[in-house]
Amino acid sequence: MPGDRVLTKEEYDGLLRHSPKHTQNILIMGYWTGMRKGEILKLTWDKVDMAAKVIRLEASDTKERKAKTVPIGEEVSKLRNRIPRVLHTPYVFLYFGKPIILFSTAIKTACEKASIQWGREVKGGFIFHDLRHTFVTDMRRAGVSKSVRMSITGHTPKDMDDRYNKVDDQDKLLALGRLEAHRNSNVDQTVDQAPLAKKETL
């Protein structure tokens, strides 16, 4: 089913290795923030708060039509430092000075070179939304609670406990720290880490 694929670290690294620089930047952003493609492509510099280490999206920026803050970790911080800020445009992700609208051809080519099935029409084929699915899954495997995961991605809690469990920016930064530790460890990410999932504390 499209949007249900969870990338391994090796597959993600392969995509980066075979992608052009402007596409690499978007892949990194999706992999480390769980943001939707539209949120990333429309991101403007005024939404990036490096002092607080968060991206602040307004309701009009999100599919869910509600504001959210997304934590910024080490990889996105590095990304921010190497992306030049162009004076004539507020957008972060550019190609030859213009906002990026489409990049599916570059992703398809990178998948082919990395031996990854691509496209909605192919069983198990990769689409960009899979980076969001991978982000949420890896967060769970790292032991991050559902309420924090949902707050970061902008999903609306359906459980009463989650609705009344207030999540702040510090909770999100701690959760991202767990994700970074998990992804940088030697744990086989293709295996569901059930013991970790039971130790949710955030």
C-alpha positions as CSV (number, residue, x, y, z in Angstrom):
1,M,0.0,0.0,0.0
2,P,1.5,3.4,-0.9
3,G,2.7,5.4,2.1
4,D,3.2,2.3,4.2
5,R,6.8,1.6,3.5
6,V,9.4,2.0,6.2
7,L,12.9,2.7,4.9
8,T,15.9,1.1,6.4
9,K,18.9,3.2,7.1
10,E,20.7,1.6,4.2
11,E,17.9,2.5,1.8
12,Y,17.8,6.1,3.1
13,D,21.5,6.4,2.7
14,G,21.3,5.0,-0.8
15,L,18.6,7.6,-1.8
16,L,20.8,10.4,-0.5
17,R,23.9,9.1,-2.3
18,H,22.2,9.0,-5.6
19,S,20.2,12.2,-5.4
20,P,21.2,15.7,-6.6
21,K,22.0,18.2,-3.8
22,H,18.6,20.0,-3.9
23,T,16.8,16.7,-3.6
24,Q,19.1,15.5,-0.8
25,N,18.1,18.5,1.3
26,I,14.4,17.7,0.9
27,L,15.0,14.1,1.7
28,I,16.9,14.9,4.9
29,M,14.2,17.3,6.0
30,G,11.5,14.7,5.5
31,Y,13.5,11.9,7.2
32,W,14.4,13.9,10.3
33,T,11.2,15.9,10.8
34,G,8.3,13.8,9.5
35,M,7.0,16.9,7.7
36,R,4.7,16.5,4.7
37,K,6.1,17.2,1.2
38,G,3.9,20.3,0.9
39,E,5.0,21.6,4.3
40,I,8.7,21.3,3.3
41,L,8.4,22.8,-0.2
42,K,6.4,25.8,1.2
43,L,8.7,26.3,4.2
44,T,9.9,29.9,4.6
45,W,12.9,31.2,6.6
46,D,10.7,33.0,9.1
47,K,9.2,29.7,10.3
48,V,12.7,28.4,11.3
49,D,13.5,29.3,14.9
50,M,17.1,28.1,15.4
51,A,17.3,29.6,18.8
52,A,14.4,27.5,20.1
53,K,15.4,24.6,17.8
54,V,11.9,24.3,16.3
55,I,10.1,25.0,13.0
56,R,6.8,26.8,13.7
57,L,4.1,26.1,11.2
58,E,0.9,28.0,11.1
59,A,-2.5,26.4,10.6
60,S,-2.5,27.6,6.9
61,D,0.8,25.7,6.4
62,T,-0.5,22.3,7.3
63,K,-2.9,19.7,5.8
64,E,-4.6,19.3,9.2
65,R,-5.2,23.1,9.3
66,K,-3.8,23.5,12.8
67,A,-0.5,25.1,13.9
68,K,2.3,22.9,15.1
69,T,5.9,23.1,16.1
70,V,8.5,20.6,14.7
71,P,11.7,19.9,16.6
72,I,15.1,20.6,14.9
73,G,17.9,18.1,15.6
74,E,21.5,17.8,14.6
75,E,21.0,16.8,11.0
76,V,18.5,19.6,10.2
77,S,20.7,22.1,12.0
78,K,23.6,21.0,9.7
79,L,21.2,21.4,6.7
80,R,20.2,24.9,7.8
81,N,23.9,25.9,8.0
82,R,24.7,24.8,4.5
83,I,21.6,26.1,2.7
84,P,22.3,29.7,1.5
85,R,19.6,32.2,2.2
86,V,18.6,34.0,-1.0
87,L,17.5,37.6,-0.5
88,H,14.8,37.8,-3.2
89,T,12.7,34.9,-1.9
90,P,11.5,33.8,1.5
91,Y,11.6,30.0,0.6
92,V,14.1,27.7,2.1
93,F,14.3,25.0,-0.6
94,L,15.3,26.4,-4.0
95,Y,16.6,25.2,-7.4
96,F,18.5,27.8,-9.4
97,G,17.0,30.5,-7.1
98,K,13.4,29.4,-7.6
99,P,11.1,27.5,-5.2
100,I,11.0,23.7,-5.9
101,I,7.6,22.5,-7.1
102,L,8.3,19.0,-8.5
103,F,11.2,16.6,-7.9
104,S,9.6,13.2,-8.6
105,T,12.0,12.5,-11.6
106,A,15.0,13.0,-9.4
107,I,13.6,10.7,-6.7
108,K,12.7,8.0,-9.3
109,T,16.2,8.1,-10.7
110,A,17.7,7.9,-7.2
111,C,15.5,4.9,-6.4
112,E,16.5,3.1,-9.6
113,K,20.2,3.7,-8.8
114,A,19.7,2.6,-5.2
115,S,17.8,-0.5,-6.3
116,I,14.6,0.6,-4.5
117,Q,11.2,0.0,-6.0
118,W,9.5,3.4,-6.8
119,G,6.0,4.7,-7.4
120,R,2.4,4.2,-6.3
121,E,1.7,1.7,-9.0
122,V,4.4,-0.7,-7.8
123,K,3.9,-3.0,-4.8
124,G,6.2,-1.8,-2.0
125,G,7.2,1.2,-4.2
126,F,8.7,4.2,-2.5
127,I,6.9,7.5,-2.4
128,F,7.9,10.6,-0.5
129,H,5.2,10.2,2.1
130,D,7.0,7.0,3.2
131,L,9.6,9.3,4.9
132,R,6.8,10.5,7.2
133,H,5.8,6.9,7.9
134,T,9.4,6.0,8.6
135,F,9.7,8.9,11.0
136,V,6.7,7.9,13.0
137,T,7.7,4.3,13.1
138,D,11.2,5.0,14.2
139,M,9.9,7.3,16.9
140,R,7.8,4.5,18.2
141,R,10.7,2.1,18.1
142,A,12.8,4.6,20.0
143,G,10.2,4.6,22.8
144,V,8.5,7.9,22.1
145,S,4.9,8.0,23.3
146,K,2.0,8.3,20.9
147,S,0.9,11.7,22.2
148,V,4.3,13.2,21.5
149,R,4.5,11.5,18.1
150,M,1.1,12.9,17.2
151,S,1.9,16.3,18.4
152,I,5.0,16.5,16.2
153,T,3.3,15.3,13.1
154,G,0.1,17.3,13.7
155,H,-2.3,14.3,14.0
156,T,-5.3,14.8,16.2
157,P,-5.4,12.5,19.3
158,K,-8.5,10.3,19.5
159,D,-7.9,8.9,22.9
160,M,-9.0,11.1,25.9
161,D,-5.7,10.6,27.7
162,D,-3.8,11.8,24.7
163,R,-6.0,14.8,24.3
164,Y,-5.4,15.9,27.9
165,N,-1.7,15.1,27.9
166,K,-0.1,18.5,27.0
167,V,3.1,18.2,25.0
168,D,5.5,21.2,24.8
169,D,8.6,22.0,22.7
170,Q,10.9,20.5,25.3
171,D,9.0,17.2,25.1
172,K,9.5,17.2,21.4
173,L,13.2,18.0,21.6
174,L,13.7,15.1,24.0
175,A,11.8,12.8,21.7
176,L,13.9,13.8,18.8
177,G,17.0,13.1,20.9
178,R,15.7,9.6,21.4
179,L,15.1,9.2,17.7
180,E,18.6,10.3,16.9
181,A,20.1,7.9,19.4
182,H,18.0,5.1,18.0
183,R,18.9,5.8,14.4
184,N,22.6,6.2,15.2
185,S,22.7,3.0,17.2
186,N,23.5,-0.4,15.8
187,V,20.0,-1.6,16.3
188,D,18.5,-3.5,13.3
189,Q,15.8,-1.0,12.3
190,T,14.0,-3.6,10.2
191,V,12.8,-5.3,13.4
192,D,10.0,-3.9,15.5
193,Q,11.6,-3.0,18.9
194,A,8.7,-4.2,21.0
195,P,10.6,-3.9,24.4
196,L,11.3,-0.3,23.6
197,A,7.8,0.5,22.6
198,K,6.6,-0.7,26.0
199,K,8.9,1.8,27.8
200,E,7.2,4.9,26.6
201,T,7.7,7.7,29.1
202,L,7.5,11.0,27.1
